[in-house]
Amino acid sequence: MIVVTGATGNVGRALVRMLVASGEEVTAVARRIGPDDVPDGVRAVAADLGEPGGLAPALAGADALFLLVAGEDPGGIMKEAAGAGVGRVVLLSSQGVGTRPGVYAHAAGFEAAVAGSGRRYTVLRSGGMASNAFAWAEPVRLHRTAAAPFAEVGLPFVDPDDVAAVAAAVLREDGHDGAVYVLTGPEPTTPRQRAAAIAGAIGEPVAFTEQSRAQAHALMSGFMPAPVVEGTLAILGEPTEEEQRVSRDVERVLGRAAAPFAAWAVRNAGAFR
Protein backbone atom coordinates (compact mmCIF):
# COMPACT_ATOMS: atom_id res chain seq x y z
CA MET A 1 0.00 0.00 0.00
CA ILE A 2 1.22 3.50 -0.89
CA VAL A 3 0.54 6.56 1.26
CA VAL A 4 0.33 9.89 -0.58
CA THR A 5 0.63 13.02 1.53
CA GLY A 6 -0.64 16.31 0.11
CA ALA A 7 -3.22 14.23 -1.73
CA THR A 8 -5.48 17.17 -2.55
CA GLY A 9 -2.71 19.28 -4.10
CA ASN A 10 -1.67 19.71 -7.71
CA VAL A 11 0.85 16.86 -7.60
CA GLY A 12 -0.79 14.65 -4.98
CA ARG A 13 -4.22 14.53 -6.59
CA ALA A 14 -2.71 13.47 -9.93
CA LEU A 15 -0.44 10.95 -8.21
CA VAL A 16 -3.36 9.28 -6.43
CA ARG A 17 -5.20 9.00 -9.73
CA MET A 18 -2.17 7.49 -11.49
CA LEU A 19 -1.47 4.96 -8.76
CA VAL A 20 -5.08 3.82 -8.68
CA ALA A 21 -5.05 3.43 -12.47
CA SER A 22 -1.98 1.20 -12.06
CA GLY A 23 -3.84 -1.04 -9.64
CA GLU A 24 -2.14 0.13 -6.44
CA GLU A 25 -3.81 0.29 -3.05
CA VAL A 26 -3.60 3.93 -1.92
CA THR A 27 -4.13 5.93 1.26
CA ALA A 28 -4.61 9.63 0.54
CA VAL A 29 -3.55 12.03 3.31
CA ALA A 30 -4.17 15.75 3.74
CA ARG A 31 -5.11 18.03 6.61
CA ARG A 32 -8.65 18.31 5.29
CA ILE A 33 -9.77 15.37 3.20
CA GLY A 34 -12.76 13.09 2.93
CA PRO A 35 -14.16 10.31 0.75
CA ASP A 36 -15.49 12.81 -1.79
CA ASP A 37 -11.95 14.08 -2.42
CA VAL A 38 -10.55 10.76 -3.67
CA PRO A 39 -11.36 8.12 -6.29
CA ASP A 40 -13.46 5.13 -5.32
CA GLY A 41 -11.51 2.56 -3.35
CA VAL A 42 -8.98 5.02 -1.95
CA ARG A 43 -8.75 5.40 1.82
CA ALA A 44 -8.79 9.07 2.86
CA VAL A 45 -7.15 9.97 6.18
CA ALA A 46 -7.01 13.49 7.62
CA ALA A 47 -3.60 14.07 9.19
CA ASP A 48 -1.08 16.88 9.54
CA LEU A 49 2.63 16.46 8.75
CA GLY A 50 3.20 19.17 11.34
CA GLU A 51 2.10 16.67 13.99
CA PRO A 52 4.03 13.45 13.28
CA GLY A 53 2.57 11.67 16.29
CA GLY A 54 -0.82 11.68 14.58
CA LEU A 55 0.38 9.95 11.42
CA ALA A 56 0.15 6.35 12.69
CA PRO A 57 -3.39 5.69 11.35
CA ALA A 58 -2.39 6.97 7.91
CA LEU A 59 0.82 4.93 7.77
CA ALA A 60 -0.57 1.65 9.08
CA GLY A 61 0.14 -1.11 6.57
CA ALA A 62 2.10 1.11 4.20
CA ASP A 63 4.94 -0.16 2.03
CA ALA A 64 5.82 3.21 0.52
CA LEU A 65 5.33 6.90 1.30
CA PHE A 66 5.17 9.96 -0.94
CA LEU A 67 6.22 12.82 1.30
CA LEU A 68 5.92 16.58 0.99
CA VAL A 69 8.16 19.13 2.69
CA ALA A 70 5.73 20.26 5.37
CA GLY A 71 5.94 20.75 9.10
CA GLU A 72 9.05 21.29 11.17
CA ASP A 73 9.95 17.77 12.30
CA PRO A 74 11.13 15.60 9.39
CA GLY A 75 12.95 13.35 11.84
CA GLY A 76 9.68 12.73 13.67
CA ILE A 77 7.92 11.91 10.41
CA MET A 78 10.60 9.43 9.45
CA LYS A 79 10.48 7.84 12.91
CA GLU A 80 6.76 7.24 12.43
CA ALA A 81 7.38 5.85 8.95
CA ALA A 82 10.01 3.45 10.25
CA GLY A 83 7.75 2.35 13.08
CA ALA A 84 4.99 1.58 10.59
CA GLY A 85 7.33 -0.54 8.48
CA VAL A 86 7.45 1.81 5.49
CA GLY A 87 10.24 0.56 3.26
CA ARG A 88 10.43 3.26 0.60
CA VAL A 89 10.08 7.06 0.73
CA VAL A 90 9.82 9.43 -2.22
CA LEU A 91 10.33 13.05 -1.17
CA LEU A 92 9.07 15.97 -3.23
CA SER A 93 11.67 18.65 -2.57
CA SER A 94 12.83 21.75 -4.43
CA GLN A 95 15.50 22.45 -7.02
CA GLY A 96 16.49 25.31 -4.74
CA VAL A 97 18.12 22.86 -2.32
CA GLY A 98 20.83 22.39 -4.92
CA THR A 99 21.01 25.93 -6.25
CA ARG A 100 20.29 28.07 -3.16
CA PRO A 101 20.81 25.87 -0.08
CA GLY A 102 20.82 28.81 2.33
CA VAL A 103 17.33 29.85 1.29
CA TYR A 104 15.98 26.31 1.04
CA ALA A 105 17.40 25.00 4.32
CA HIS A 106 13.97 23.74 5.37
CA ALA A 107 13.69 21.43 2.37
CA ALA A 108 17.35 20.45 2.79
CA GLY A 109 16.53 19.33 6.32
CA PHE A 110 13.84 17.02 4.98
CA GLU A 111 16.25 15.59 2.42
CA ALA A 112 18.79 14.88 5.15
CA ALA A 113 16.19 13.23 7.39
CA VAL A 114 14.97 10.99 4.57
CA ALA A 115 18.50 10.05 3.50
CA GLY A 116 19.47 9.21 7.07
CA SER A 117 16.33 7.26 7.92
CA GLY A 118 17.46 3.83 6.82
CA ARG A 119 14.54 3.68 4.35
CA ARG A 120 15.02 3.22 0.62
CA TYR A 121 14.51 6.70 -0.77
CA THR A 122 14.40 8.91 -3.83
CA VAL A 123 14.39 12.72 -3.87
CA LEU A 124 12.50 14.68 -6.53
CA ARG A 125 13.75 18.26 -6.76
CA SER A 126 11.08 20.11 -8.68
CA GLY A 127 11.67 23.34 -10.49
CA GLY A 128 8.92 25.95 -10.67
CA MET A 129 5.58 24.35 -11.51
CA ALA A 130 3.25 25.30 -14.33
CA SER A 131 0.42 25.32 -11.79
CA ASN A 132 1.86 28.53 -10.33
CA ALA A 133 -0.03 30.15 -13.21
CA PHE A 134 -3.28 29.42 -11.38
CA ALA A 135 -2.49 32.70 -9.59
CA TRP A 136 -3.65 34.32 -12.84
CA ALA A 137 -6.94 32.40 -12.97
CA GLU A 138 -9.16 35.08 -11.44
CA PRO A 139 -7.71 38.11 -13.25
CA VAL A 140 -7.79 36.23 -16.54
CA ARG A 141 -11.39 35.11 -16.01
CA LEU A 142 -12.62 38.51 -14.87
CA HIS A 143 -10.45 40.96 -16.80
CA ARG A 144 -8.40 38.95 -19.33
CA THR A 145 -5.23 40.28 -17.68
CA ALA A 146 -2.13 38.71 -16.14
CA ALA A 147 0.72 40.37 -14.25
CA ALA A 148 4.15 39.16 -13.15
CA PRO A 149 7.66 40.52 -12.65
CA PHE A 150 10.64 39.81 -14.92
CA ALA A 151 8.57 39.48 -18.07
CA GLU A 152 11.41 38.31 -20.31
CA VAL A 153 13.23 35.92 -17.95
CA GLY A 154 12.72 32.32 -18.98
CA LEU A 155 12.55 29.29 -16.67
CA PRO A 156 11.71 25.67 -17.58
CA PHE A 157 8.53 25.29 -15.54
CA VAL A 158 7.45 21.67 -15.06
CA ASP A 159 3.95 20.22 -15.44
CA PRO A 160 2.73 18.90 -12.04
CA ASP A 161 1.37 15.84 -13.84
CA ASP A 162 4.93 15.04 -14.96
CA VAL A 163 6.12 15.35 -11.36
CA ALA A 164 3.31 13.00 -10.34
CA ALA A 165 4.16 10.56 -13.12
CA VAL A 166 7.81 10.44 -12.05
CA ALA A 167 6.73 9.93 -8.44
CA ALA A 168 4.41 7.08 -9.47
CA ALA A 169 7.23 5.42 -11.39
CA VAL A 170 9.82 5.59 -8.62
CA LEU A 171 7.28 4.49 -5.99
CA ARG A 172 6.51 1.36 -8.00
CA GLU A 173 9.80 0.50 -9.72
CA ASP A 174 13.22 -0.60 -8.56
CA GLY A 175 16.41 1.12 -9.66
CA HIS A 176 15.85 4.57 -8.14
CA ASP A 177 17.22 4.12 -4.62
CA GLY A 178 19.33 7.08 -3.50
CA ALA A 179 18.68 9.02 -6.69
CA VAL A 180 18.10 12.78 -6.73
CA TYR A 181 16.12 13.81 -9.80
CA VAL A 182 15.75 17.42 -10.94
CA LEU A 183 12.41 17.86 -12.67
CA THR A 184 11.87 20.65 -15.21
CA GLY A 185 9.86 21.28 -18.32
CA PRO A 186 11.33 20.81 -21.82
CA GLU A 187 12.19 24.46 -22.45
CA PRO A 188 12.38 27.81 -20.65
CA THR A 189 9.34 30.05 -20.97
CA THR A 190 8.96 33.65 -19.85
CA PRO A 191 5.97 35.03 -17.95
CA ARG A 192 4.91 36.86 -21.08
CA GLN A 193 5.06 33.63 -23.08
CA ARG A 194 3.09 31.74 -20.43
CA ALA A 195 0.36 34.38 -20.49
CA ALA A 196 0.26 34.08 -24.28
CA ALA A 197 -0.06 30.29 -24.00
CA ILE A 198 -3.06 30.71 -21.70
CA ALA A 199 -4.57 33.15 -24.16
CA GLY A 200 -4.14 30.58 -26.89
CA ALA A 201 -5.69 27.87 -24.73
CA ILE A 202 -8.85 29.89 -24.02
CA GLY A 203 -9.08 31.50 -27.45
CA GLU A 204 -9.15 35.02 -26.01
CA PRO A 205 -6.51 37.78 -25.79
CA VAL A 206 -4.86 38.21 -22.39
CA ALA A 207 -3.16 41.53 -21.66
CA PHE A 208 0.14 41.04 -19.83
CA THR A 209 1.52 43.65 -17.42
CA GLU A 210 5.05 43.50 -16.06
CA GLN A 211 5.18 44.18 -12.32
CA SER A 212 8.11 45.87 -10.67
CA ARG A 213 10.16 43.83 -8.23
CA ALA A 214 8.77 45.94 -5.38
CA GLN A 215 5.18 45.26 -6.45
CA ALA A 216 5.83 41.53 -6.64
CA HIS A 217 7.59 41.60 -3.27
CA ALA A 218 4.63 43.31 -1.61
CA LEU A 219 2.14 40.79 -3.01
CA MET A 220 4.22 37.71 -2.17
CA SER A 221 4.91 38.94 1.36
CA GLY A 222 1.22 38.47 2.08
CA PHE A 223 1.54 34.68 1.99
CA MET A 224 5.27 33.80 2.08
CA PRO A 225 7.96 34.18 4.77
CA ALA A 226 10.45 36.95 3.99
CA PRO A 227 13.43 34.67 3.16
CA VAL A 228 11.28 32.64 0.77
CA VAL A 229 10.05 35.82 -0.93
CA GLU A 230 13.62 36.95 -1.49
CA GLY A 231 14.71 33.54 -2.72
CA THR A 232 11.77 33.21 -5.07
CA LEU A 233 12.29 36.66 -6.55
CA ALA A 234 15.98 35.91 -7.01
CA ILE A 235 15.17 32.75 -8.95
CA LEU A 236 12.51 34.49 -11.05
CA GLY A 237 14.59 37.56 -11.76
CA GLU A 238 18.23 36.51 -11.56
CA PRO A 239 18.23 32.73 -12.09
CA THR A 240 21.49 30.85 -12.07
CA GLU A 241 22.60 28.95 -15.14
CA GLU A 242 21.52 25.72 -13.45
CA GLU A 243 18.04 27.09 -12.69
CA GLN A 244 17.57 27.94 -16.36
CA ARG A 245 18.96 24.63 -17.59
CA VAL A 246 16.55 21.98 -18.87
CA SER A 247 16.92 18.71 -16.99
CA ARG A 248 16.28 15.44 -18.83
CA ASP A 249 15.37 13.53 -15.67
CA VAL A 250 11.64 13.42 -16.51
CA GLU A 251 12.54 11.78 -19.81
CA ARG A 252 15.07 9.44 -18.16
CA VAL A 253 12.47 8.11 -15.76
CA LEU A 254 9.38 8.10 -17.99
CA GLY A 255 10.92 7.38 -21.37
CA ARG A 256 9.20 10.40 -22.91
CA ALA A 257 9.80 14.13 -23.06
CA ALA A 258 8.41 16.44 -20.40
CA ALA A 259 5.21 18.25 -21.38
CA PRO A 260 5.48 21.90 -22.48
CA PHE A 261 3.70 24.70 -20.63
CA ALA A 262 1.29 25.15 -23.53
CA ALA A 263 -0.01 21.60 -23.04
CA TRP A 264 -0.64 22.31 -19.36
CA ALA A 265 -2.50 25.50 -20.34
CA VAL A 266 -4.77 23.61 -22.75
CA ARG A 267 -5.53 20.92 -20.17
CA ASN A 268 -6.41 23.55 -17.56
CA ALA A 269 -8.10 26.10 -19.81
CA GLY A 270 -11.35 25.80 -17.87
CA ALA A 271 -9.77 27.50 -14.86
CA PHE A 272 -9.13 30.63 -16.95
CA ARG A 273 -12.36 30.91 -18.93
C-alpha positions as CSV (number, residue, x, y, z in Angstrom):
1,M,0.0,0.0,0.0
2,I,1.2,3.5,-0.9
3,V,0.5,6.6,1.3
4,V,0.3,9.9,-0.6
5,T,0.6,13.0,1.5
6,G,-0.6,16.3,0.1
7,A,-3.2,14.2,-1.7
8,T,-5.5,17.2,-2.5
9,G,-2.7,19.3,-4.1
10,N,-1.7,19.7,-7.7
11,V,0.8,16.9,-7.6
12,G,-0.8,14.7,-5.0
13,R,-4.2,14.5,-6.6
14,A,-2.7,13.5,-9.9
15,L,-0.4,11.0,-8.2
16,V,-3.4,9.3,-6.4
17,R,-5.2,9.0,-9.7
18,M,-2.2,7.5,-11.5
19,L,-1.5,5.0,-8.8
20,V,-5.1,3.8,-8.7
21,A,-5.0,3.4,-12.5
22,S,-2.0,1.2,-12.1
23,G,-3.8,-1.0,-9.6
24,E,-2.1,0.1,-6.4
25,E,-3.8,0.3,-3.0
26,V,-3.6,3.9,-1.9
27,T,-4.1,5.9,1.3
28,A,-4.6,9.6,0.5
29,V,-3.5,12.0,3.3
30,A,-4.2,15.7,3.7
31,R,-5.1,18.0,6.6
32,R,-8.7,18.3,5.3
33,I,-9.8,15.4,3.2
34,G,-12.8,13.1,2.9
35,P,-14.2,10.3,0.7
36,D,-15.5,12.8,-1.8
37,D,-11.9,14.1,-2.4
38,V,-10.5,10.8,-3.7
39,P,-11.4,8.1,-6.3
40,D,-13.5,5.1,-5.3
41,G,-11.5,2.6,-3.4
42,V,-9.0,5.0,-1.9
43,R,-8.8,5.4,1.8
44,A,-8.8,9.1,2.9
45,V,-7.1,10.0,6.2
46,A,-7.0,13.5,7.6
47,A,-3.6,14.1,9.2
48,D,-1.1,16.9,9.5
49,L,2.6,16.5,8.7
50,G,3.2,19.2,11.3
51,E,2.1,16.7,14.0
52,P,4.0,13.5,13.3
53,G,2.6,11.7,16.3
54,G,-0.8,11.7,14.6
55,L,0.4,9.9,11.4
56,A,0.1,6.4,12.7
57,P,-3.4,5.7,11.4
58,A,-2.4,7.0,7.9
59,L,0.8,4.9,7.8
60,A,-0.6,1.7,9.1
61,G,0.1,-1.1,6.6
62,A,2.1,1.1,4.2
63,D,4.9,-0.2,2.0
64,A,5.8,3.2,0.5
65,L,5.3,6.9,1.3
66,F,5.2,10.0,-0.9
67,L,6.2,12.8,1.3
68,L,5.9,16.6,1.0
69,V,8.2,19.1,2.7
70,A,5.7,20.3,5.4
71,G,5.9,20.7,9.1
72,E,9.1,21.3,11.2
73,D,10.0,17.8,12.3
74,P,11.1,15.6,9.4
75,G,12.9,13.3,11.8
76,G,9.7,12.7,13.7
77,I,7.9,11.9,10.4
78,M,10.6,9.4,9.5
79,K,10.5,7.8,12.9
80,E,6.8,7.2,12.4
81,A,7.4,5.8,9.0
82,A,10.0,3.5,10.2
83,G,7.7,2.3,13.1
84,A,5.0,1.6,10.6
85,G,7.3,-0.5,8.5
86,V,7.5,1.8,5.5
87,G,10.2,0.6,3.3
88,R,10.4,3.3,0.6
89,V,10.1,7.1,0.7
90,V,9.8,9.4,-2.2
91,L,10.3,13.0,-1.2
92,L,9.1,16.0,-3.2
93,S,11.7,18.6,-2.6
94,S,12.8,21.8,-4.4
95,Q,15.5,22.4,-7.0
96,G,16.5,25.3,-4.7
97,V,18.1,22.9,-2.3
98,G,20.8,22.4,-4.9
99,T,21.0,25.9,-6.3
100,R,20.3,28.1,-3.2
101,P,20.8,25.9,-0.1
102,G,20.8,28.8,2.3
103,V,17.3,29.9,1.3
104,Y,16.0,26.3,1.0
105,A,17.4,25.0,4.3
106,H,14.0,23.7,5.4
107,A,13.7,21.4,2.4
108,A,17.3,20.5,2.8
109,G,16.5,19.3,6.3
110,F,13.8,17.0,5.0
111,E,16.2,15.6,2.4
112,A,18.8,14.9,5.2
113,A,16.2,13.2,7.4
114,V,15.0,11.0,4.6
115,A,18.5,10.1,3.5
116,G,19.5,9.2,7.1
117,S,16.3,7.3,7.9
118,G,17.5,3.8,6.8
119,R,14.5,3.7,4.4
120,R,15.0,3.2,0.6
121,Y,14.5,6.7,-0.8
122,T,14.4,8.9,-3.8
123,V,14.4,12.7,-3.9
124,L,12.5,14.7,-6.5
125,R,13.7,18.3,-6.8
126,S,11.1,20.1,-8.7
127,G,11.7,23.3,-10.5
128,G,8.9,25.9,-10.7
129,M,5.6,24.3,-11.5
130,A,3.2,25.3,-14.3
131,S,0.4,25.3,-11.8
132,N,1.9,28.5,-10.3
133,A,0.0,30.1,-13.2
134,F,-3.3,29.4,-11.4
135,A,-2.5,32.7,-9.6
136,W,-3.7,34.3,-12.8
137,A,-6.9,32.4,-13.0
138,E,-9.2,35.1,-11.4
139,P,-7.7,38.1,-13.3
140,V,-7.8,36.2,-16.5
141,R,-11.4,35.1,-16.0
142,L,-12.6,38.5,-14.9
143,H,-10.5,41.0,-16.8
144,R,-8.4,39.0,-19.3
145,T,-5.2,40.3,-17.7
146,A,-2.1,38.7,-16.1
147,A,0.7,40.4,-14.3
148,A,4.1,39.2,-13.2
149,P,7.7,40.5,-12.6
150,F,10.6,39.8,-14.9
151,A,8.6,39.5,-18.1
152,E,11.4,38.3,-20.3
153,V,13.2,35.9,-18.0
154,G,12.7,32.3,-19.0
155,L,12.6,29.3,-16.7
156,P,11.7,25.7,-17.6
157,F,8.5,25.3,-15.5
158,V,7.4,21.7,-15.1
159,D,3.9,20.2,-15.4
160,P,2.7,18.9,-12.0
161,D,1.4,15.8,-13.8
162,D,4.9,15.0,-15.0
163,V,6.1,15.4,-11.4
164,A,3.3,13.0,-10.3
165,A,4.2,10.6,-13.1
166,V,7.8,10.4,-12.1
167,A,6.7,9.9,-8.4
168,A,4.4,7.1,-9.5
169,A,7.2,5.4,-11.4
170,V,9.8,5.6,-8.6
171,L,7.3,4.5,-6.0
172,R,6.5,1.4,-8.0
173,E,9.8,0.5,-9.7
174,D,13.2,-0.6,-8.6
175,G,16.4,1.1,-9.7
176,H,15.9,4.6,-8.1
177,D,17.2,4.1,-4.6
178,G,19.3,7.1,-3.5
179,A,18.7,9.0,-6.7
180,V,18.1,12.8,-6.7
181,Y,16.1,13.8,-9.8
182,V,15.8,17.4,-10.9
183,L,12.4,17.9,-12.7
184,T,11.9,20.7,-15.2
185,G,9.9,21.3,-18.3
186,P,11.3,20.8,-21.8
187,E,12.2,24.5,-22.4
188,P,12.4,27.8,-20.6
189,T,9.3,30.0,-21.0
190,T,9.0,33.7,-19.9
191,P,6.0,35.0,-17.9
192,R,4.9,36.9,-21.1
193,Q,5.1,33.6,-23.1
194,R,3.1,31.7,-20.4
195,A,0.4,34.4,-20.5
196,A,0.3,34.1,-24.3
197,A,-0.1,30.3,-24.0
198,I,-3.1,30.7,-21.7
199,A,-4.6,33.2,-24.2
200,G,-4.1,30.6,-26.9
201,A,-5.7,27.9,-24.7
202,I,-8.9,29.9,-24.0
203,G,-9.1,31.5,-27.5
204,E,-9.2,35.0,-26.0
205,P,-6.5,37.8,-25.8
206,V,-4.9,38.2,-22.4
207,A,-3.2,41.5,-21.7
208,F,0.1,41.0,-19.8
209,T,1.5,43.6,-17.4
210,E,5.1,43.5,-16.1
211,Q,5.2,44.2,-12.3
212,S,8.1,45.9,-10.7
213,R,10.2,43.8,-8.2
214,A,8.8,45.9,-5.4
215,Q,5.2,45.3,-6.5
216,A,5.8,41.5,-6.6
217,H,7.6,41.6,-3.3
218,A,4.6,43.3,-1.6
219,L,2.1,40.8,-3.0
220,M,4.2,37.7,-2.2
221,S,4.9,38.9,1.4
222,G,1.2,38.5,2.1
223,F,1.5,34.7,2.0
224,M,5.3,33.8,2.1
225,P,8.0,34.2,4.8
226,A,10.4,36.9,4.0
227,P,13.4,34.7,3.2
228,V,11.3,32.6,0.8
229,V,10.0,35.8,-0.9
230,E,13.6,36.9,-1.5
231,G,14.7,33.5,-2.7
232,T,11.8,33.2,-5.1
233,L,12.3,36.7,-6.5
234,A,16.0,35.9,-7.0
235,I,15.2,32.7,-9.0
236,L,12.5,34.5,-11.0
237,G,14.6,37.6,-11.8
238,E,18.2,36.5,-11.6
239,P,18.2,32.7,-12.1
240,T,21.5,30.9,-12.1
241,E,22.6,29.0,-15.1
242,E,21.5,25.7,-13.4
243,E,18.0,27.1,-12.7
244,Q,17.6,27.9,-16.4
245,R,19.0,24.6,-17.6
246,V,16.5,22.0,-18.9
247,S,16.9,18.7,-17.0
248,R,16.3,15.4,-18.8
249,D,15.4,13.5,-15.7
250,V,11.6,13.4,-16.5
251,E,12.5,11.8,-19.8
252,R,15.1,9.4,-18.2
253,V,12.5,8.1,-15.8
254,L,9.4,8.1,-18.0
255,G,10.9,7.4,-21.4
256,R,9.2,10.4,-22.9
257,A,9.8,14.1,-23.1
258,A,8.4,16.4,-20.4
259,A,5.2,18.2,-21.4
260,P,5.5,21.9,-22.5
261,F,3.7,24.7,-20.6
262,A,1.3,25.2,-23.5
263,A,0.0,21.6,-23.0
264,W,-0.6,22.3,-19.4
265,A,-2.5,25.5,-20.3
266,V,-4.8,23.6,-22.8
267,R,-5.5,20.9,-20.2
268,N,-6.4,23.5,-17.6
269,A,-8.1,26.1,-19.8
270,G,-11.4,25.8,-17.9
271,A,-9.8,27.5,-14.9
272,F,-9.1,30.6,-16.9
273,R,-12.4,30.9,-18.9
